[in-house]
Each structure stands twice: as C-alpha cells, then as structure tokens.
Amino acid sequence: MLYGQKNYPRVYYRLGRVLGLMFRYQRIMVPLDGSELAEKALKPAVVIAESMDGDLLCLQVVTGLTLDLDPRLNQRVIEARKYAANLYFNSLKSRYSKTKRPIETEIAVGSAPKVITDSAREHCIDLIVLSSHGRTGLARWVYGNVTAKILRHAPCDTLIVRTLAPATELFSTKRLLVPLDGSKLAERALRPAIALASTLDMEILLLRVSPLIPVGLEPMSSRSMFDELEARARDEALTYLQSIHSSLEQHGVPISVETITGPEAATIVDYAKKYQVDLIVMSSHGHTGIGLWLMGSVSEKVLRKASCATLVVRPPGQTGNETRDDQ
C-alpha cells in the first residue's frame, strides 16, 4: 500500500540533510580471485557503474606459500600467481570489452582483507561489490574469511552479492528493501537506495519492524496492556514510515511502506523472500551505533540469512570517500 501524507516537516528536514544532492557511486571496486563464484559480483558492479557513470576497478590479491620456509621459492610462487592473474584479467577485459565504462585492473601481493581495504582507501573507493563466496565456496562465509574482514574494516559501502543462491539477475525483480528503525543512522540507507532505484527503475519497499513485547505467564489484564502497547508501537511506526514516504515523493520513485511486529532480523529476511526483493539496503548501525556492528547485530543476522544481495551503508565519518556527499 502506498501512503502520501505530506505534513511531516521534522522528518522532511532531517531527510533533506541526509539525501542532499543526487547521490552516485563514483569509484567501484570488485575484488576477484580468478574463480567463477567471485566473478559473479562483477556484472552487477558493471550495471551500477554504467548507470551512475562510475569508474570500475577489479583487484586481485595474490599470496605466496602458507609456510615461507624458502624465500626464493616463495617469490617464484608469487610471480607465477601474478602471471596467472594477469592472464585472467586479459581474458576478463576481452569478455567485458563492450561495457560502457572501462574496467581498470590491479594485482597486489599480501593479505587479501588488508590489501583490499587499504586499496579502497588509496583509490577513494566508495563502493566495494563483493561475492559472498570465492574459490572455497564455504557456506559459513560471514565468519573468519575475507568477506567478514572486509565488512568490518572497509572504509566505504559494501555490496554483498549472493553467489550460491538460485541463479537470477540481481536487478530482475526491480524491488529494493530498506529496513528502518526510526534512527538517523538507519536513514543513511535511504540516499543510496533512492539513487539506485532512480537509475535502475526500481521500487522501494520501506519496512519497520516493531519488536515483540514479551508477555510471559502474566494475567489476562497484563496481556491486554501489552496488546495495547504493541498496537500503539505499530501506529507510531506507520506514522513514521508515512512521513518518510512523503519526504521522498519528490524523487518520483515508487515507494510502499509496511510495519510488522516480530523479531527484527528474521522478519526482514522473511519479508525480502516473500516479495522477491533484489537488494536489501541497510545501515551498518541503527539505534545502538555499536562499533563492532557485524557480530550479534541485526545487520549481521540479515547478512547471514538473506537469500538476496545486501548493501551495507557505512555511517557518516566512516566512508572512504567523504567528498562524494557534495558531488
């Protein structure tokens, strides 16, 4: 259902500061390892780069032997892997020769998470598009591997593309979900969401999940009070989403709003699956603003369970290219 109420000046002013001028991703990085799984992140990155006139950088990090007992042998292994990476990039450029935006490539040596995040800072990257799986194809991708470490330390927004989900185009259903919790930090997700929806002709679904109020084995009178509190919370959530919708009408993007009572992460994941959402766009921080946001948070749980791609938006002061706000 669409709502169009217009008289919400406080939220409108806040969003005016958040959204500002038209947002675009100017420098996009795709970390690759030569595998087909990792390369599945490239096509959506190309789509975003072409739609926003962004520059595209593909980075491959090579390493030496796990146990460096022989420095000369280790160096030969590194050189051989750099040579293979160069051949791979030549093939890649040939296959993507008809893209509207040229693809830059870079080969670096070192620890993949550190090299990727350092390179993102050096090149003023404002979006990393990353496959959820690479050569190993491990199911528990969030914990203890390259993807998790990049999510923790990246200086910019990070788009995680699901590679083991059913084979569909990322922007095929044209639906984009933005979960909000009423905080300014959560609203940071609106700016890139509006930009992506505008350039890729997508619909935005705004969702606010009201947490369940535990009742326990209380008397019926207490349960009635809890029901009233939950109903009031749903009304407040709907009023909030209506005000957000009203604030975004000027962008001409189709927007629907919905409030649901339930566990936050599970409700977001189920909602995205029910409506076949292409992409969930959410801030890495919400009400809590906890620095170690990846572990034990709503964002982390959504990243683990969602079957669609997820764009994690960094809060202010933690992006790799702060000048993009004024572009």
C-alpha positions as CSV (number, residue, x, y, z in Angstrom):
1,M,0.0,0.0,0.0
2,L,1.2,3.5,-0.9
3,Y,0.9,6.4,1.5
4,G,1.2,10.1,0.6
5,Q,0.7,12.2,3.7
6,K,2.6,15.5,3.4
7,N,2.7,17.3,6.7
8,Y,5.8,16.0,8.4
9,P,8.3,18.9,8.5
10,R,10.7,17.5,11.1
11,V,11.5,14.3,9.2
12,Y,11.5,16.1,5.9
13,Y,14.2,18.5,7.2
14,R,16.2,15.6,8.5
15,L,16.0,13.7,5.2
16,G,16.9,16.9,3.3
17,R,20.2,16.8,5.1
18,V,20.6,13.1,4.6
19,L,19.7,12.9,0.9
20,G,21.2,16.2,-0.3
21,L,22.1,16.4,-3.9
22,M,21.8,13.3,-6.2
23,F,24.0,10.5,-4.9
24,R,26.2,8.3,-7.1
25,Y,28.9,5.8,-6.6
26,Q,31.9,7.3,-8.4
27,R,34.6,4.7,-7.7
28,I,33.6,1.0,-7.5
29,M,35.9,-1.9,-6.6
30,V,35.3,-5.6,-7.3
31,P,37.8,-8.0,-5.5
32,L,38.3,-11.1,-7.6
33,D,40.3,-14.3,-7.1
34,G,40.0,-15.8,-10.6
35,S,37.0,-18.0,-9.7
36,E,33.6,-18.0,-11.3
37,L,31.9,-17.5,-8.0
38,A,33.9,-14.4,-7.2
39,E,33.3,-13.1,-10.7
40,K,29.5,-13.1,-10.2
41,A,29.9,-9.8,-8.4
42,L,31.3,-8.1,-11.5
43,K,28.1,-8.0,-13.6
44,P,26.0,-6.1,-11.0
45,A,29.0,-3.8,-10.4
46,V,29.1,-3.1,-14.1
47,V,25.4,-2.3,-14.1
48,I,25.8,0.2,-11.2
49,A,28.9,1.8,-12.8
50,E,27.2,2.2,-16.2
51,S,24.0,3.6,-14.6
52,M,25.9,6.1,-12.4
53,D,28.9,6.9,-14.7
54,G,31.2,5.4,-12.2
55,D,34.8,4.1,-12.5
56,L,35.3,0.4,-12.1
57,L,38.4,-1.3,-10.6
58,C,39.0,-5.0,-10.4
59,L,41.5,-6.1,-7.8
60,Q,43.2,-9.5,-7.4
61,V,45.3,-10.2,-4.4
62,V,47.9,-12.9,-4.7
63,T,49.8,-14.6,-1.9
64,G,52.9,-16.8,-1.5
65,L,53.3,-20.1,0.2
66,T,51.5,-20.6,3.5
67,L,54.8,-21.5,5.1
68,D,57.6,-19.3,3.8
69,L,60.5,-21.6,4.5
70,D,62.3,-20.8,1.3
71,P,62.2,-17.1,0.3
72,R,63.3,-17.8,-3.2
73,L,60.7,-20.5,-3.8
74,N,58.1,-18.2,-2.2
75,Q,59.0,-15.4,-4.6
76,R,58.7,-17.8,-7.6
77,V,55.3,-18.8,-6.4
78,I,54.2,-15.2,-6.1
79,E,55.5,-14.3,-9.6
80,A,53.7,-17.4,-11.1
81,R,50.4,-16.4,-9.4
82,K,50.8,-12.8,-10.6
83,Y,51.4,-14.1,-14.1
84,A,48.2,-16.2,-13.9
85,A,46.3,-13.2,-12.5
86,N,47.4,-11.1,-15.4
87,L,46.2,-13.7,-17.9
88,Y,42.9,-13.9,-16.1
89,F,42.5,-10.1,-16.3
90,N,43.3,-10.1,-20.0
91,S,40.5,-12.6,-20.5
92,L,38.2,-10.6,-18.3
93,K,38.8,-7.4,-20.3
94,S,38.1,-9.3,-23.5
95,R,34.8,-10.7,-22.2
96,Y,33.7,-7.3,-20.9
97,S,35.1,-5.2,-23.8
98,K,31.6,-3.8,-24.7
99,T,30.8,-2.3,-21.4
100,K,30.1,1.4,-21.4
101,R,32.6,2.1,-18.6
102,P,36.2,0.8,-18.9
103,I,37.4,-1.7,-16.4
104,E,40.7,-1.0,-14.6
105,T,42.6,-3.9,-13.1
106,E,45.2,-4.1,-10.4
107,I,47.3,-7.0,-9.0
108,A,48.6,-6.8,-5.4
109,V,50.5,-9.0,-3.1
110,G,49.6,-9.6,0.6
111,S,46.8,-10.4,2.9
112,A,43.6,-10.1,0.9
113,P,41.4,-8.3,3.5
114,K,44.1,-5.8,4.4
115,V,45.2,-5.2,0.8
116,I,41.6,-4.7,-0.3
117,T,40.6,-2.2,2.4
118,D,43.9,-0.3,2.1
119,S,43.5,-0.2,-1.7
120,A,39.9,1.1,-1.2
121,R,41.3,4.0,0.8
122,E,44.1,4.7,-1.6
123,H,41.8,4.8,-4.6
124,C,39.0,6.7,-2.8
125,I,36.6,3.8,-3.5
126,D,33.0,4.5,-2.3
127,L,31.6,1.1,-3.1
128,I,33.0,-2.4,-2.9
129,V,31.0,-5.1,-4.7
130,L,31.9,-8.5,-3.3
131,S,30.9,-12.0,-3.9
132,S,29.8,-13.9,-0.8
133,H,31.9,-16.9,-1.9
134,G,35.1,-17.3,-3.8
135,R,37.3,-20.3,-4.5
136,T,36.4,-22.2,-1.4
137,G,32.6,-21.8,-1.7
138,L,32.3,-22.2,2.1
139,A,28.7,-22.0,3.4
140,R,29.7,-20.1,6.6
141,W,31.0,-17.2,4.6
142,V,30.5,-14.4,7.2
143,Y,32.9,-15.9,9.8
144,G,36.6,-16.0,9.7
145,N,37.2,-15.3,6.0
146,V,37.9,-12.5,3.6
147,T,34.3,-11.2,3.3
148,A,33.8,-10.8,7.0
149,K,37.0,-8.9,7.5
150,I,36.3,-6.6,4.6
151,L,32.8,-5.9,6.0
152,R,34.5,-5.0,9.3
153,H,37.2,-2.7,8.0
154,A,36.1,-1.4,4.6
155,P,36.2,2.5,4.5
156,C,33.1,2.6,2.3
157,D,29.7,1.0,1.5
158,T,29.9,-2.8,0.7
159,L,27.5,-4.7,-1.6
160,I,27.5,-8.5,-0.9
161,V,26.3,-10.5,-3.9
162,R,24.9,-13.9,-3.1
163,T,26.6,-16.5,-5.3
164,L,25.2,-19.7,-4.0
165,A,21.6,-18.6,-4.3
166,P,19.4,-19.6,-7.3
167,A,20.9,-18.1,-10.5
168,T,18.9,-14.9,-11.2
169,E,19.9,-11.5,-12.3
170,L,20.5,-9.1,-9.4
171,F,18.1,-6.4,-10.6
172,S,15.5,-8.6,-12.2
173,T,12.5,-8.1,-9.9
174,K,13.1,-4.4,-9.5
175,R,12.4,-4.3,-5.8
176,L,14.6,-2.8,-3.2
177,L,14.0,-3.1,0.6
178,V,15.1,-0.6,3.1
179,P,14.6,-1.6,6.8
180,L,14.3,1.4,9.1
181,D,14.2,1.6,12.9
182,G,13.5,5.4,13.3
183,S,17.1,6.4,13.8
184,K,19.1,8.9,11.8
185,L,21.8,6.3,11.2
186,A,19.4,3.8,9.8
187,E,18.1,6.6,7.4
188,R,21.6,6.8,5.9
189,A,20.5,3.9,3.8
190,L,17.9,6.0,2.0
191,R,20.3,8.1,0.0
192,P,21.9,5.2,-2.0
193,A,18.6,3.4,-2.1
194,I,16.9,6.4,-3.8
195,A,19.9,6.7,-6.3
196,L,19.8,3.0,-7.2
197,A,16.0,3.0,-7.5
198,S,16.1,6.1,-9.7
199,T,18.8,4.9,-12.1
200,L,17.7,1.3,-12.3
201,D,13.9,1.8,-12.4
202,M,13.2,0.0,-9.1
203,E,10.5,0.1,-6.5
204,I,11.5,0.8,-2.9
205,L,9.9,-1.1,0.0
206,L,10.2,0.6,3.3
207,L,9.8,-1.7,6.3
208,R,9.8,-1.0,10.0
209,V,9.8,-4.0,12.3
210,S,8.3,-3.4,15.8
211,P,9.9,-5.9,18.3
212,L,7.6,-8.2,20.1
213,I,6.9,-7.3,23.7
214,P,7.4,-10.3,25.9
215,V,4.2,-11.2,27.8
216,G,5.1,-14.4,29.6
217,L,2.6,-16.0,32.0
218,E,1.0,-12.8,33.1
219,P,-2.7,-12.3,34.0
220,M,-5.1,-11.5,31.1
221,S,-5.2,-7.9,32.2
222,S,-1.5,-7.5,31.7
223,R,-1.7,-9.2,28.3
224,S,-4.3,-6.7,27.3
225,M,-2.0,-3.9,28.3
226,F,0.8,-5.4,26.2
227,D,-1.5,-5.7,23.2
228,E,-2.3,-2.1,23.6
229,L,1.4,-1.2,23.7
230,E,2.1,-3.2,20.6
231,A,-0.8,-1.6,18.8
232,R,0.5,1.9,19.8
233,A,4.0,0.9,18.6
234,R,2.6,-0.2,15.2
235,D,0.7,3.1,14.8
236,E,3.8,5.1,15.6
237,A,5.9,3.0,13.2
238,L,3.3,3.5,10.4
239,T,3.2,7.3,11.0
240,Y,7.0,7.4,10.8
241,L,7.1,5.5,7.5
242,Q,4.3,7.6,6.1
243,S,6.4,10.7,6.9
244,I,9.5,9.1,5.2
245,H,7.3,8.3,2.1
246,S,6.1,11.9,2.0
247,S,9.6,13.2,2.2
248,L,10.8,11.0,-0.8
249,E,7.9,11.7,-3.2
250,Q,9.9,14.4,-4.9
251,H,12.2,11.8,-6.4
252,G,9.5,10.1,-8.4
253,V,10.3,6.6,-7.3
254,P,7.5,4.2,-6.5
255,I,7.6,3.6,-2.7
256,S,5.5,1.3,-0.5
257,V,5.5,1.1,3.3
258,E,4.7,-1.6,5.8
259,T,5.1,-2.3,9.5
260,I,5.3,-5.7,11.0
261,T,5.6,-6.9,14.6
262,G,8.2,-9.6,15.2
263,P,11.9,-10.5,15.6
264,E,13.8,-7.9,13.6
265,A,16.3,-9.8,11.6
266,A,14.1,-12.8,10.8
267,T,11.2,-10.6,9.8
268,I,13.4,-8.6,7.4
269,V,14.7,-11.8,5.8
270,D,11.3,-13.3,5.5
271,Y,9.8,-10.1,4.1
272,A,12.6,-9.9,1.5
273,K,11.9,-13.5,0.4
274,K,8.2,-13.1,0.3
275,Y,8.3,-10.1,-2.0
276,Q,11.3,-11.5,-4.0
277,V,13.4,-8.5,-3.2
278,D,16.6,-7.9,-5.3
279,L,18.5,-6.0,-2.8
280,I,18.3,-5.1,0.9
281,V,19.9,-1.7,1.6
282,M,20.6,-1.1,5.3
283,S,22.9,0.9,7.5
284,S,25.6,-0.9,9.5
285,H,24.4,1.0,12.6
286,G,20.9,1.7,13.9
287,H,19.7,2.7,17.3
288,T,22.7,1.1,19.1
289,G,25.5,2.5,17.0
290,I,27.8,-0.2,18.3
291,G,31.3,-0.1,16.6
292,L,31.6,-3.9,16.3
293,W,28.4,-3.9,14.3
294,L,28.9,-7.2,12.4
295,M,28.8,-9.5,15.4
296,G,25.4,-10.2,17.0
297,S,23.6,-7.3,15.4
298,V,20.5,-7.2,13.1
299,S,22.8,-6.4,10.2
300,E,24.9,-9.4,10.8
301,K,21.9,-11.7,11.1
302,V,20.4,-10.4,7.9
303,L,23.7,-10.8,6.1
304,R,23.8,-14.5,7.2
305,K,20.3,-15.4,6.4
306,A,19.1,-13.3,3.4
307,S,18.9,-15.0,0.1
308,C,19.3,-11.8,-1.8
309,A,22.1,-9.3,-2.2
310,T,22.7,-6.9,0.7
311,L,24.2,-3.3,0.5
312,V,25.7,-2.3,3.9
313,V,25.9,1.5,4.1
314,R,28.6,3.0,6.4
315,P,27.6,5.7,8.8
316,P,29.0,9.3,8.5
317,G,32.6,9.7,9.2
318,Q,33.4,6.1,8.3
319,T,33.3,6.2,4.5
320,G,36.4,6.0,2.2
321,N,35.4,9.0,0.1
322,E,33.8,11.7,2.2
323,T,33.8,14.2,-0.7
324,R,31.1,12.2,-2.5
325,D,28.4,13.8,-0.3
326,D,29.0,17.0,-2.2
327,Q,29.3,15.6,-5.7
